[in-house]
Amino acid sequence: MSKYDALWDHVQKNEKGSFQLSFEEIEKIAGIPIDHSFLKYKKELTEYGWQVGKISMKGQTVFFHEIC
């Protein structure tokens, strides 16, 4: 079980294609603050048919893309 399972479930159930979430939205969905470990855990998302795209530190957003 991953500390980001709630986020991965949310992403999988979301709209198709690609979308972005703010760090604040991610923290609300996951129930934990986003931290540097997110870079390690993001690889788990491929098991759900999605991948993490661009992570903007300046804009504090993360782009998610569905794997075709």
C-alpha positions in Angstrom: 0.0 0.0 0.0 1.3 3.4 -1.0 0.8 6.7 0.8 -0.5 8.1 -2.5 -3.1 5.4 -3.2 -6.0 7.8 -2.7 -4.4 10.1 -5.3 -3.8 7.3 -7.8 -7.4 6.2 -7.4 -8.6 9.8 -8.0 -6.5 10.1 -11.1 -7.7 6.8 -12.5 -11.3 7.8 -12.0 -10.8 11.3 -13.5 -11.4 12.4 -17.0 -9.6 10.8 -19.9 -6.6 12.3 -21.6 -4.6 14.7 -19.4 -5.3 17.2 -16.7 -3.4 19.1 -14.0 -3.8 19.4 -10.2 -2.3 21.9 -7.9 -0.1 20.8 -5.0 -2.9 22.0 -2.7 -5.5 19.8 -4.5 -3.1 16.8 -4.4 -2.6 17.3 -0.6 -6.4 17.4 -0.1 -7.0 14.3 -2.2 -4.1 12.3 -0.8 -4.7 13.5 2.8 -0.9 14.2 3.2 1.4 17.0 2.2 3.2 16.5 -1.1 7.0 16.2 -0.5 10.1 15.2 -2.3 9.2 11.5 -2.0 6.5 12.1 -4.6 9.2 11.8 -7.2 9.8 8.2 -6.1 6.2 7.3 -5.7 5.0 8.8 -9.1 6.2 5.6 -10.8 3.4 3.7 -9.2 0.8 5.6 -11.2 1.7 3.6 -14.4 0.0 0.6 -12.8 -3.3 2.6 -13.0 -2.8 3.5 -16.7 -1.5 7.0 -16.1 1.8 8.8 -15.7 3.0 12.0 -14.1 3.9 14.6 -16.7 5.5 17.9 -15.9 5.8 19.0 -12.3 6.0 22.7 -12.0 7.6 23.9 -8.8 7.0 27.5 -9.8 3.3 27.0 -10.5 3.0 24.3 -7.9 1.1 22.0 -10.3 1.4 18.5 -11.6 0.2 17.3 -15.0 -1.2 13.8 -15.4 -1.4 12.0 -18.7 -3.3 8.8 -19.6 -1.1 6.1 -21.1 -2.5 4.9 -24.4 
